[in-house]
């Protein structure tokens, strides 16, 4: 069963989780997400990826708990592996990934959004990591990514006390970057993705890698050295010359997909 609708238009790929009634993740859906991102990594025409949920209520309600009802550890290992690998692959996607949070983002649904580079939430959205309330814990990178974004205090409030946050609180604590009216998240994400497509492919990809280096604990002096190295690496391809010439000639650059 296909649970992820994929639409690629120009430089933008839109992935819509479509598994009624609540867009919960199954293991097949997670595997499809991972394989889709890997395929998009290889398609250099794709510069931005948007992820959203089908319908007006749910971005994603998280994991399908039916698979875990029997307490089977072998199943638990498969679940942890699929969530961890899918969302880690999403975090490290070559393209810029934007979450259009169109409703409830709970558990693994929020972890999916956390794995994106930028999050846009509609005003009615609600977000939580309630796994301990059902005897579990976040296993899709949530315990590591959430504190990086919102700080340890809010991460503990959300995970250790099952506190649900609305869109306005999410904006205030840095969980999302923008709040829009109900029904407007996808359009705003497309607008942002279109801006990504106007930039140097290598400049964006290298910058994303360097930003992630800070999250991964790379020492500052090593990260700064890598920053200088990547700056020089940009001069190996035609896009650096095209970008500078376009600026000097007061025109839009014509980027080469393959650098």
Secondary structure as the mmCIF struct_conf table of DSSP 4:
data_model
#
loop_
_struct_conf.conf_type_id
_struct_conf.id
_struct_conf.beg_label_comp_id
_struct_conf.beg_label_asym_id
_struct_conf.beg_label_seq_id
_struct_conf.end_label_comp_id
_struct_conf.end_label_asym_id
_struct_conf.end_label_seq_id
STRN STRN1 UNK A 4 UNK A 9
TURN_TY1_P TURN_TY1_P1 UNK A 10 UNK A 11
STRN STRN2 UNK A 12 UNK A 17
TURN_TY1_P TURN_TY1_P2 UNK A 20 UNK A 23
HELX_LH_PP_P HELX_LH_PP_P1 UNK A 24 UNK A 24
STRN STRN3 UNK A 25 UNK A 25
HELX_LH_PP_P HELX_LH_PP_P2 UNK A 26 UNK A 26
HELX_RH_AL_P HELX_RH_AL_P1 UNK A 27 UNK A 42
TURN_TY1_P TURN_TY1_P3 UNK A 44 UNK A 45
STRN STRN4 UNK A 48 UNK A 53
BEND BEND1 UNK A 54 UNK A 57
STRN STRN5 UNK A 58 UNK A 60
STRN STRN6 UNK A 63 UNK A 63
HELX_RH_3T_P HELX_RH_3T_P1 UNK A 65 UNK A 68
TURN_TY1_P TURN_TY1_P4 UNK A 69 UNK A 70
HELX_RH_AL_P HELX_RH_AL_P2 UNK A 73 UNK A 91
TURN_TY1_P TURN_TY1_P5 UNK A 92 UNK A 92
BEND BEND2 UNK A 94 UNK A 95
STRN STRN7 UNK A 96 UNK A 101
BEND BEND3 UNK A 103 UNK A 103
STRN STRN8 UNK A 104 UNK A 106
TURN_TY1_P TURN_TY1_P6 UNK A 107 UNK A 107
HELX_RH_AL_P HELX_RH_AL_P3 UNK A 108 UNK A 114
TURN_TY1_P TURN_TY1_P7 UNK A 115 UNK A 115
BEND BEND4 UNK A 116 UNK A 117
STRN STRN9 UNK A 118 UNK A 122
TURN_TY1_P TURN_TY1_P8 UNK A 123 UNK A 124
STRN STRN10 UNK A 126 UNK A 128
HELX_RH_3T_P HELX_RH_3T_P2 UNK A 131 UNK A 134
TURN_TY1_P TURN_TY1_P9 UNK A 135 UNK A 135
BEND BEND5 UNK A 140 UNK A 141
HELX_RH_AL_P HELX_RH_AL_P4 UNK A 142 UNK A 150
HELX_RH_AL_P HELX_RH_AL_P5 UNK A 152 UNK A 160
BEND BEND6 UNK A 161 UNK A 161
STRN STRN11 UNK A 165 UNK A 166
HELX_RH_AL_P HELX_RH_AL_P6 UNK A 167 UNK A 173
TURN_TY1_P TURN_TY1_P10 UNK A 174 UNK A 174
BEND BEND7 UNK A 175 UNK A 175
BEND BEND8 UNK A 177 UNK A 177
STRN STRN12 UNK A 178 UNK A 180
TURN_TY1_P TURN_TY1_P11 UNK A 182 UNK A 183
HELX_RH_AL_P HELX_RH_AL_P7 UNK A 185 UNK A 196
TURN_TY1_P TURN_TY1_P12 UNK A 197 UNK A 198
BEND BEND9 UNK A 199 UNK A 199
HELX_RH_AL_P HELX_RH_AL_P8 UNK A 201 UNK A 215
TURN_TY1_P TURN_TY1_P13 UNK A 216 UNK A 217
HELX_RH_AL_P HELX_RH_AL_P9 UNK A 220 UNK A 233
HELX_RH_3T_P HELX_RH_3T_P3 UNK A 234 UNK A 236
BEND BEND10 UNK A 237 UNK A 237
HELX_RH_AL_P HELX_RH_AL_P10 UNK A 238 UNK A 248
TURN_TY1_P TURN_TY1_P14 UNK A 249 UNK A 250
BEND BEND11 UNK A 251 UNK A 251
TURN_TY1_P TURN_TY1_P15 UNK A 257 UNK A 258
#
